């Protein structure tokens, strides 16, 4: 398993090797192991020893080599979008940083931040995804919440206004994944639900 993670990080770098040590899955609240490395449209991040290392266009700066975020620590999952990244810590708190023009940091503002800001959610998160300019999280109570750009209903199926704070989408969720302009969730009954841009990607 450790060799697989080392290989994955090398692939994400694309234009060169990123010399991290092998990463073991840290203890969390049922967070899936696939969240240890993230490749967005213009930014990439990885978790090493509970800390986030990111490189690329972060939305606030261009970083050609990996740089470690001072906080938060104890991260167990991470996901990147076009210019923003969100992560879950061991307590289930969600943290986001980067561009925020559409509210994709989920802190109620549109101000970009190179420092991680906490997303206010009603329960600990167990899964996180970041699309182009939106993000979604599955919570421990199986509720699903999304925030950010919503021009194609990728955050809220019933609205197209950007959401700078999380909005409740559905219950009974087990996993969520976001594309550029749509989102899909797997429920605990194994049914798949999608919403957003209707160009065939929502089935």
C-alpha positions as CSV (number, residue, x, y, z in Angstrom):
1,X,0.0,0.0,0.0
2,X,2.8,2.4,0.8
3,X,4.5,1.9,-2.6
4,X,1.2,2.6,-4.3
5,X,1.0,6.0,-2.6
6,X,4.5,6.9,-3.5
7,X,3.8,6.0,-7.1
8,X,0.6,8.0,-7.2
9,X,2.3,11.2,-6.0
10,X,5.0,10.9,-8.7
11,X,2.2,10.6,-11.4
12,X,0.5,13.7,-10.1
13,X,3.6,15.8,-10.4
14,X,3.5,15.1,-14.2
15,X,6.6,17.3,-15.0
16,X,8.9,16.0,-12.4
17,X,9.3,13.7,-9.4
18,X,8.1,14.9,-6.0
19,X,10.3,13.3,-3.4
20,X,8.0,12.5,-0.6
21,X,8.4,9.5,1.6
22,X,5.7,6.8,1.4
23,X,2.5,7.9,3.0
24,X,0.5,5.6,5.4
25,X,-3.2,6.1,5.9
26,X,-3.6,8.0,9.2
27,X,-6.5,7.3,11.6
28,X,-9.7,9.2,10.8
29,X,-13.4,8.9,11.0
30,X,-13.9,6.5,8.1
31,X,-12.4,8.8,5.5
32,X,-11.5,7.0,2.3
33,X,-7.8,6.4,1.7
34,X,-8.1,7.9,-1.8
35,X,-8.1,11.4,-0.3
36,X,-4.3,11.5,0.4
37,X,-3.4,13.1,-2.9
38,X,-5.4,15.6,-5.1
39,X,-4.9,16.9,-8.6
40,X,-7.1,19.8,-9.6
41,X,-7.2,21.7,-12.9
42,X,-4.3,24.0,-12.0
43,X,-3.2,22.9,-8.5
44,X,-2.1,19.7,-6.8
45,X,-1.7,18.7,-3.2
46,X,-0.7,15.8,-1.1
47,X,-0.9,14.9,2.6
48,X,2.4,14.0,4.3
49,X,2.4,13.2,8.1
50,X,-0.9,15.0,8.4
51,X,0.1,18.2,6.7
52,X,-0.8,19.5,3.3
53,X,1.8,20.1,0.7
54,X,0.6,22.0,-2.5
55,X,2.1,23.2,-5.8
56,X,0.8,24.8,-8.9
57,X,-1.6,27.8,-9.3
58,X,-3.3,28.0,-5.9
59,X,-5.5,31.0,-6.7
60,X,-3.4,33.4,-4.7
61,X,0.1,32.5,-6.0
62,X,2.0,30.4,-8.5
63,X,4.0,27.8,-6.6
64,X,6.2,25.6,-8.9
65,X,7.5,23.4,-6.1
66,X,5.7,21.8,-3.1
67,X,5.2,24.1,-0.1
68,X,3.9,23.0,3.2
69,X,0.9,24.7,4.8
70,X,1.6,25.6,8.4
71,X,-2.0,24.7,9.4
72,X,-4.2,22.9,9.8
73,X,-2.5,19.7,10.9
74,X,-3.8,16.2,11.3
75,X,-5.3,16.1,7.8
76,X,-6.8,12.8,6.6
77,X,-8.3,13.6,3.2
78,X,-7.7,16.3,0.6
79,X,-9.3,17.4,-2.7
80,X,-8.4,20.1,-5.2
81,X,-10.4,22.1,-7.8
82,X,-9.3,24.7,-10.4
83,X,-7.7,27.1,-8.0
84,X,-8.9,25.9,-4.5
85,X,-8.3,23.0,-2.2
86,X,-10.3,21.6,0.7
87,X,-9.2,19.0,3.3
88,X,-10.7,17.1,6.3
89,X,-8.8,16.8,9.6
90,X,-8.8,13.9,12.0
91,X,-11.7,15.5,14.0
92,X,-13.8,15.8,10.8
93,X,-13.5,19.6,10.4
94,X,-13.3,20.9,6.8
95,X,-10.7,23.4,5.8
96,X,-10.4,25.2,2.4
97,X,-7.9,27.6,0.8
98,X,-7.2,29.3,-2.5
99,X,-9.4,31.3,-4.8
100,X,-12.8,32.2,-3.6
101,X,-14.5,34.3,-6.3
102,X,-17.6,32.0,-6.3
103,X,-17.5,31.2,-2.6
104,X,-15.7,27.9,-3.1
105,X,-13.9,28.2,0.3
106,X,-17.3,28.0,2.0
107,X,-16.5,30.6,4.7
108,X,-19.4,33.0,3.8
109,X,-17.1,35.4,1.8
110,X,-15.6,35.8,-1.6
111,X,-12.2,36.7,-0.4
112,X,-9.3,34.5,-1.5
113,X,-7.1,33.0,1.2
114,X,-3.7,31.4,1.1
115,X,-4.4,30.3,4.7
116,X,-6.9,27.6,5.4
117,X,-10.3,28.7,6.6
118,X,-12.7,26.4,8.4
119,X,-16.1,25.6,6.8
120,X,-19.0,25.6,9.2
121,X,-20.8,22.3,9.0
122,X,-23.3,20.7,11.4
123,X,-21.4,17.4,11.8
124,X,-18.0,16.0,11.2
125,X,-17.1,15.3,7.5
126,X,-16.2,11.9,6.2
127,X,-15.8,12.6,2.5
128,X,-14.7,15.7,0.5
129,X,-14.7,16.7,-3.2
130,X,-13.9,19.9,-5.1
131,X,-15.1,20.5,-8.6
132,X,-14.2,23.5,-10.8
133,X,-15.3,26.2,-8.4
134,X,-17.5,24.3,-6.0
135,X,-17.1,21.8,-3.2
136,X,-19.2,19.2,-1.4
137,X,-18.8,17.1,1.7
138,X,-20.5,14.1,3.2
139,X,-21.0,14.3,6.9
140,X,-21.0,11.5,9.5
141,X,-24.8,11.7,9.7
142,X,-24.9,10.9,5.9
143,X,-26.1,14.4,5.0
144,X,-24.5,16.0,2.0
145,X,-23.6,19.7,1.8
146,X,-22.2,21.8,-1.1
147,X,-21.0,25.3,-1.6
148,X,-19.4,27.6,-4.3
149,X,-20.2,28.3,-7.9
150,X,-23.7,27.2,-8.9
151,X,-24.3,28.5,-12.4
152,X,-25.3,25.0,-13.6
153,X,-27.0,23.8,-10.4
154,X,-23.8,21.9,-9.4
155,X,-24.3,23.0,-5.8
156,X,-28.1,23.3,-5.4
157,X,-30.4,21.5,-7.9
158,X,-33.1,24.0,-7.2
159,X,-31.1,27.2,-7.7
160,X,-28.3,28.8,-9.7
161,X,-27.0,31.4,-7.2
162,X,-23.5,30.9,-6.0
163,X,-23.4,29.8,-2.4
164,X,-20.7,31.2,-0.2
165,X,-21.7,28.9,2.7
166,X,-22.7,25.2,2.7
167,X,-26.3,24.3,1.7
168,X,-27.9,21.0,2.4
169,X,-28.4,18.9,-0.8
170,X,-29.6,15.4,0.3
171,X,-29.5,12.8,3.1
172,X,-28.3,9.2,3.1
173,X,-25.1,9.9,1.3
174,X,-22.0,7.6,1.5
175,X,-19.7,9.2,-1.1
176,X,-19.5,12.3,-3.3
177,X,-17.6,13.3,-6.4
178,X,-17.6,16.7,-8.2
179,X,-16.8,17.4,-11.9
180,X,-16.3,20.8,-13.4
181,X,-20.0,21.7,-13.6
182,X,-21.8,18.8,-11.9
183,X,-21.8,16.6,-8.8
184,X,-22.7,13.0,-8.1
185,X,-23.3,11.1,-4.9
186,X,-23.6,7.5,-3.9
187,X,-26.2,6.8,-1.3
188,X,-26.0,4.2,1.4
189,X,-28.5,2.1,-0.6
190,X,-25.9,2.2,-3.4
191,X,-28.1,4.4,-5.7
192,X,-26.3,7.1,-7.6
193,X,-27.7,10.7,-7.8
194,X,-26.3,13.5,-10.0
195,X,-27.1,17.1,-10.5
196,X,-25.6,20.1,-12.4
197,X,-24.9,20.7,-16.1
198,X,-27.2,18.6,-18.2
199,X,-24.9,17.8,-21.1
200,X,-25.2,14.1,-20.5
201,X,-23.0,14.0,-17.5
202,X,-25.8,13.7,-15.0
203,X,-27.1,10.5,-16.6
